[in-house]
Amino acid sequence: MEYVFGRRQFIAALSGTAVAWPLVARAQQPAMPVIGFLNADSPKSYAKQLSAFLKGLSEVGYVDGHNVMIEYRWAEGRNDRLPAMAAELVRGQVAVIAATTTAASLAAKAATTSIPIVFETGADPVQLGLVPNLNHPGGNITGVTQTNQEVTPKRLQLLHELIPSASIVALLVNPASHYQADTQSNGALSAAHILGLELHVLNASTDSDFDAVFTNLTQLRAGGLVIASDPFFIGRSEQLATLTLRHAVPTIFETREFAVAGGLMSYGADIGETYRLAGNYTGRILKGDKPADLPVQLATKVEFYINLKTAKTLAITFPLPLLGRADEVIE
């Protein structure tokens, strides 16, 4: 059953910070622990993930506004704001920081070695330097990782399987997320070489960049587009679906929302589940568990969605084996 959080909590989340409960005021209520929730994007874009986080928190007995308070910090796509936000939460002496998204996780890690941190990331936390070992994270940090950086080459493979005649394809990354952009680009370029495809890497880190991206796609005569995993793109799933349909570009991305909004295909991890697990770990730490004793959880479930209506619009026919592998076919 979906966890529904209250009106005050929702308004607080939408504001980017708690509305009526600043850190100083909350510090006067020592009986109620405070969670610092740090995210690279916006509450509007991450409403589903936030609901999943709160559900995981409730599973171990914590409800925002009842027996725990949450200080929300949303960077609104500005990763450069995250270090200051993390430092503010540390100064406020929150009980635990839930650092969701890779950039938020790195900012929290750099901000404190004493306050417990629960991260949520689509990257490899060992390669990121968040933890030395998945089973024994040590220190003050643990969390949940998705498989999204690993599935970017798989998205390229699925696109090639659907449109084998497309010899030129593009990959869209967010250069503001340096580690994710580099890792996913390298993986996709290696896969493209194996598949015999010419792959062009395009960049977008603001909404205004999208027009140039689709102009480049036309100039390159790209037969398809793969969108890399990134919080900035996740928050714009519907917008990207509309653009790919308007420009008639066969595209594969990560979220179900993208396919429902008109994107051709989506393939990626169940992000809601990773946020639920992060909420669960956050609650366990509030109950006394040590981050060093909680192994990093790996969410390996991936979901595959196909939009047949869009395929018909683009005059694309899905082979039956590919249709049979879909978790959901949208008609």
FENCOR-V90880 format. One record per backbone hydrogen bond with DSSP energy under -1.0 kcal/mol. CO is the residue of the C=O (numbers start at 1). NH is the residue of the N-H. If there is no record, write none. Layout:
co:nh
CO:NH
CO:NH
This chain:
co:nh
6:10
7:11
8:12
9:13
10:14
11:15
13:16
22:26
23:27
25:28
26:29
29:32
33:69
34:95
35:71
36:98
37:73
38:100
39:75
40:77
41:76
42:46
46:50
47:51
48:52
49:53
50:54
51:55
52:56
53:57
54:58
55:59
57:60
57:62
58:61
63:66
63:67
68:65
69:35
71:37
73:39
75:78
78:81
79:82
81:85
82:86
83:87
84:88
85:89
86:90
87:91
88:92
89:94
90:93
96:36
97:118
98:38
99:120
101:105
102:106
103:107
104:108
105:109
106:110
107:111
108:112
116:97
117:142
118:99
119:144
120:101
121:146
122:149
124:128
125:130
125:131
134:296
138:141
140:117
142:119
143:297
144:121
145:299
147:151
151:155
152:156
153:157
154:158
155:159
156:160
157:161
158:162
159:163
163:166
167:198
168:223
169:200
170:226
171:202
172:228
173:204
174:177
176:178
177:181
178:182
179:183
180:184
181:185
182:186
183:187
184:188
185:189
186:190
187:191
188:192
189:193
190:194
191:195
192:197
198:169
200:171
202:173
206:209
207:210
209:213
210:214
211:215
212:216
213:217
214:218
215:219
216:220
217:222
224:170
225:252
226:172
230:234
231:235
233:236
234:237
236:240
237:241
238:242
239:243
240:244
241:245
242:246
243:247
244:249
250:225
251:265
252:227
253:267
255:259
256:260
257:261
258:263
259:262
264:307
265:253
266:305
268:303
269:271
270:274
271:275
272:276
273:277
274:278
275:279
276:280
277:281
278:282
279:283
280:284
281:285
282:286
283:287
284:289
285:288
290:293
291:294
297:145
301:270
303:268
304:327
304:328
305:266
306:330
307:311
308:312
309:313
310:314
311:316
312:315
319:323
320:324
323:326
328:306
330:308
